[in-house]
Amino acid sequence: MLHAPMPEEFHLAILVSGTINWPLEDDSMKEEALANHNPDMESRRRFLRKFLSVPAVGITLNSLMEASHSKEVPQPPQNQSRWQIGCYTRPWDKYEYLFALDAIAKAGYEHVGLMTTKSFNGLIISHETTLETAHQIGEECRQRGLNPLSAYGGDIPVAASLEAGIEGLKRIIESCAAARVKNLMLGGVTDEKLHAPYYKAISECCDFASEKGIGLSIKPHGGTNSTGPQCRQIIELVNNPNFRLWYDPANILYYSDGQIDPVEDAPSVDGLVVGMSVKDYHHPKEVLLTPGTGQVDFLNVMKKLVSGGFRSGPLIVECLKVGEPETILEEARKALRFTESLTGQLG
């Protein structure tokens, strides 16, 4: 039996193995009554909690009971389950990495990318990182509720020798595994003489990385990997499913002096993208700005990438407007809202 709502009150009487009489004094009393009413009627309790959170007019008992029997379980918004939005440590690289982790967590992110920082070599993880240190880095992330999705480990010592390059890359991979990072992003080379040994070292390490649970990726980063087509050629050269692309729309503009639009470049990497640096660009040669304030048409870039097969995965903010810590923190929050809005438009 359902009574119509009265001003300032909501009176409800339901006969389901007993009677709950309303109104109750506060929400906690409502919750307690529902929880204790009938332990075998969990689906009805869930429905009632949702029902009682909003006013209701003209509802019949039959319609209420039909809804309570529904087998449809509410799901989170699709974009929340598809995309993992994070932030790299780069905007705070004047500070030690713990400062960056604190700020990223405070800004509301759940995922983090380990990149540059204030350290002896400017990186959080590199081929010089010990496994003990890498493990501690991962623990510091998790203590702040951050999931390390990506790491940039800097150069590998392939200039010394191919063997040194392979050994150095394996050390970075082991450090990523110790920190429980999901993907190691590589920057490529600018010296054409190092092109062949660099990617030979990668090809020799792909299966090793896979065994450790680490994906390897290249990003557009100048030199011989400045554009989508160049990156595709490199990935085809290495020819291993554990080596893919981390797209960077701002770098497409940056390394082409603003001549190549990432919206036009994106289809060239269909089927290869496993993550993206959310980074903007302003001509000439400026990337230290908050996403959504520059020239990158993120929505159409993402539509092209989604059409090409990148339908879920990490989207990690790489750069923000430069400023004092309070400014950077606010820009990080803006970037999070921007990226959430972006994914919400993808359907």
Secondary structure in CASP SS format (residue, H / E / C, confidence):
PFRMAT SS
TARGET T0000
AUTHOR 0000-0000-0000
METHOD secondary structure of the structure
MODEL  1
M C 1.00
L E 1.00
H C 1.00
A C 1.00
P C 1.00
M E 1.00
P C 1.00
E C 1.00
E E 1.00
F C 1.00
H C 1.00
L E 1.00
A E 1.00
I E 1.00
L E 1.00
V C 1.00
S C 1.00
G C 1.00
T E 1.00
I E 1.00
N E 1.00
W C 1.00
P C 1.00
L C 1.00
E C 1.00
D C 1.00
D H 1.00
S H 1.00
M H 1.00
K H 1.00
E H 1.00
E H 1.00
A H 1.00
L H 1.00
A H 1.00
N H 1.00
H H 1.00
N C 1.00
P C 1.00
D C 1.00
M C 1.00
E H 1.00
S H 1.00
R H 1.00
R H 1.00
R H 1.00
F H 1.00
L H 1.00
R H 1.00
K H 1.00
F H 1.00
L H 1.00
S C 1.00
V C 1.00
P C 1.00
A C 1.00
V C 1.00
G C 1.00
I C 1.00
T C 1.00
L H 1.00
N H 1.00
S H 1.00
L H 1.00
M H 1.00
E H 1.00
A H 1.00
S H 1.00
H C 1.00
S C 1.00
K C 1.00
E C 1.00
V C 1.00
P C 1.00
Q C 1.00
P C 1.00
P C 1.00
Q H 1.00
N H 1.00
Q H 1.00
S H 1.00
R H 1.00
W E 1.00
Q E 1.00
I E 1.00
G E 1.00
C E 1.00
Y E 1.00
T C 1.00
R H 1.00
P H 1.00
W H 1.00
D C 1.00
K C 1.00
Y C 1.00
E C 1.00
Y H 1.00
L H 1.00
F H 1.00
A H 1.00
L H 1.00
D H 1.00
A H 1.00
I H 1.00
A H 1.00
K H 1.00
A C 1.00
G C 1.00
Y C 1.00
E C 1.00
H E 1.00
V E 1.00
G E 1.00
L E 1.00
M C 1.00
T E 1.00
T C 1.00
K C 1.00
S C 1.00
F C 1.00
N C 1.00
G C 1.00
L E 1.00
I C 1.00
I C 1.00
S C 1.00
H C 1.00
E C 1.00
T C 1.00
T C 1.00
L H 1.00
E H 1.00
T H 1.00
A H 1.00
H H 1.00
Q H 1.00
I H 1.00
G H 1.00
E H 1.00
E H 1.00
C H 1.00
R H 1.00
Q H 1.00
R C 1.00
G C 1.00
L C 1.00
N E 1.00
P E 1.00
L E 1.00
S E 1.00
A E 1.00
Y E 1.00
G C 1.00
G C 1.00
D C 1.00
I C 1.00
P C 1.00
V C 1.00
A C 1.00
A C 1.00
S C 1.00
L H 1.00
E H 1.00
A H 1.00
G H 1.00
I H 1.00
E H 1.00
G H 1.00
L H 1.00
K H 1.00
R H 1.00
I H 1.00
I H 1.00
E H 1.00
S H 1.00
C H 1.00
A H 1.00
A H 1.00
A H 1.00
R C 1.00
V C 1.00
K C 1.00
N E 1.00
L E 1.00
M E 1.00
L E 1.00
G C 1.00
G C 1.00
V C 1.00
T C 1.00
D C 1.00
E H 1.00
K H 1.00
L H 1.00
H H 1.00
A H 1.00
P H 1.00
Y H 1.00
Y H 1.00
K H 1.00
A H 1.00
I H 1.00
S H 1.00
E H 1.00
C H 1.00
C H 1.00
D H 1.00
F H 1.00
A H 1.00
S H 1.00
E H 1.00
K C 1.00
G C 1.00
I C 1.00
G E 1.00
L E 1.00
S E 1.00
I E 1.00
K C 1.00
P C 1.00
H C 1.00
G E 1.00
G C 1.00
T C 1.00
N E 1.00
S C 1.00
T C 1.00
G H 1.00
P H 1.00
Q H 1.00
C H 1.00
R H 1.00
Q H 1.00
I H 1.00
I H 1.00
E H 1.00
L H 1.00
V H 1.00
N C 1.00
N C 1.00
P C 1.00
N C 1.00
F E 1.00
R E 1.00
L E 1.00
W E 1.00
Y E 1.00
D C 1.00
P H 1.00
A H 1.00
N H 1.00
I H 1.00
L H 1.00
Y H 1.00
Y C 1.00
S C 1.00
D C 1.00
G C 1.00
Q C 1.00
I C 1.00
D C 1.00
P H 1.00
V H 1.00
E H 1.00
D H 1.00
A H 1.00
P H 1.00
S H 1.00
V H 1.00
D C 1.00
G C 1.00
L C 1.00
V E 1.00
V E 1.00
G E 1.00
M E 1.00
S E 1.00
V E 1.00
K C 1.00
D C 1.00
Y C 1.00
H E 1.00
H C 1.00
P C 1.00
K C 1.00
E E 1.00
V C 1.00
L C 1.00
L C 1.00
T C 1.00
P C 1.00
G C 1.00
T C 1.00
G C 1.00
Q C 1.00
V C 1.00
D C 1.00
F H 1.00
L H 1.00
N H 1.00
V H 1.00
M H 1.00
K H 1.00
K H 1.00
L H 1.00
V H 1.00
S H 1.00
G C 1.00
G C 1.00
F C 1.00
R C 1.00
S C 1.00
G E 1.00
P E 1.00
L E 1.00
I E 1.00
V E 1.00
E C 1.00
C C 1.00
L C 1.00
K C 1.00
V C 1.00
G C 1.00
E C 1.00
P H 1.00
E H 1.00
T H 1.00
I H 1.00
L H 1.00
E H 1.00
E H 1.00
A H 1.00
R H 1.00
K H 1.00
A H 1.00
L H 1.00
R H 1.00
F H 1.00
T H 1.00
E H 1.00
S H 1.00
L H 1.00
T H 1.00
G H 1.00
Q C 1.00
L C 1.00
G C 1.00
END
